[in-house]
Amino acid sequence: MNYEKEYNISKETVLSSVKKNIKHYFFRKLTKSSNHLFLRGGDIISIDPQIIGIHEEKIRNSIKHYTTEGYKDFLIDIGANIGLTSCQSGLEFSEIHMFEPNPLCCKILEVNTSISLEPSKITIHKYGLGAENKNCLLTIPKHNWGGAFINDETNSYTKEILSLKDGLENFDSNNYLEVEISIKDTEQELKGIFESLANKGLHRGVIKIDVEGYEESVLIGIAKSIPKNIQAVIFFESWDKNFNLEKITDTFDRKIITRKIVQSPPWGTDASKLRKILSLILNQKYHTKIKNIEGDNFAGDLILEVF
């Protein structure tokens, strides 16, 4: 090798260098409150944790409300993904169980929970929950790993809903990755966990479900497995306004209160642009409330209180 010879590797204009420094400056400013977790750049679920330091703020605040009401013995996170919910809320709980079937996400989940939570409190179950034991394919939107779903007869969502929830115009296989996963029977798996929790004196907790169309099978499994001495608040998201919530509540042999997380703007219905601009000038606030479900629209962030 000629040690005296110079090699041209690349060239960069002064303007390009300045632009890069400006981007670095604003990125540091925008992400100064970022969660100290490993996130996937460009993914939908990574935006809020980087910019405001919170994942699904309405859910986070609602979980905190219930922990102050005494539901802090356990957190069962079904569809944990990379651990955003468990990591930001887990310190409130005595024991945490996370279910995640995506083997790629599980690697990040292990790291993020190691950073954020007490190892003795957590258990990661590297499989998903459903109506039965089986192996199947998990379909992962390339731009939204938090929106992965199982596209089979158990999924209650139509392809239109599955596309809509990820902001896609149609169901195109080019927009997705597929990975083989394992699903286990919800009733069988949770029965043992509930028994173990009760034996430790842990009787009141939170269950969060994010399973993209598998909600019905998971909720029915919970209803069949949860014992009388366990009380839980169950959070789940529905993209289907016609979701059969009555079928779910009828499966529980318990008192159930159904609620919804509702965010209201500081203006009324049919507000003019001027009224909205005035709200901005006056720095008026959106209000987020946990309310009893009214009417027959079951889309949104739903809550079941199981007594």
Stockholm file with secondary structure:
# STOCKHOLM 1.0

chainA/1-307         MNYEKEYNISKETVLSSVKKNIKHYFFRKLTKSSNHLFLRGGDIISIDPQIIGIHEEKIRNSIKHYTTEGYKDFLIDIGANIGLTSCQSGLEFSEIHMFEPNPLCCKILEVNTSISLEPSKITIHKYGLGAENKNCLLTIPKHNWGGAFINDETNSYTKEILSLKDGLENFDSNNYLEVEISIKDTEQELKGIFESLANKGLHRGVIKIDVEGYEESVLIGIAKSIPKNIQAVIFFESWDKNFNLEKITDTFDRKIITRKIVQSPPWGTDASKLRKILSLILNQKYHTKIKNIEGDNFAGDLILEVF
#=GR chainA/1-307 SS CCTTCCCCCCCCCHHHHHHHHHHHHHHHHHTTTCCSSCCCTTCHHHHHHHHTSCSSHHHHHHHHHHHHTTCCSEEEEETCTTSHHHHHHGGGCSEEEEECCCHHHHHHHHHHHHHHSCGGGEEEECSEEESSCEEEEEEEETTCGGGCBCCSTTCCSCHHHHHHHTTCSSCCGGGEEEEEEEEEEHHHHHHHHHHHHHHTTCCEEEEEECCTTCHHHHHHHHHHHCCTTCEEEEEEEECCTTCCHHHHHHHSSSCEEEEEEEEECSSCTTCCHHHHHHHHHTTCCCEEEEEECCTTCCCEEEEEEEC
#=GC SS_cons         CCTTCCCCCCCCCHHHHHHHHHHHHHHHHHTTTCCSSCCCTTCHHHHHHHHTSCSSHHHHHHHHHHHHTTCCSEEEEETCTTSHHHHHHGGGCSEEEEECCCHHHHHHHHHHHHHHSCGGGEEEECSEEESSCEEEEEEEETTCGGGCBCCSTTCCSCHHHHHHHTTCSSCCGGGEEEEEEEEEEHHHHHHHHHHHHHHTTCCEEEEEECCTTCHHHHHHHHHHHCCTTCEEEEEEEECCTTCCHHHHHHHSSSCEEEEEEEEECSSCTTCCHHHHHHHHHTTCCCEEEEEECCTTCCCEEEEEEEC
//
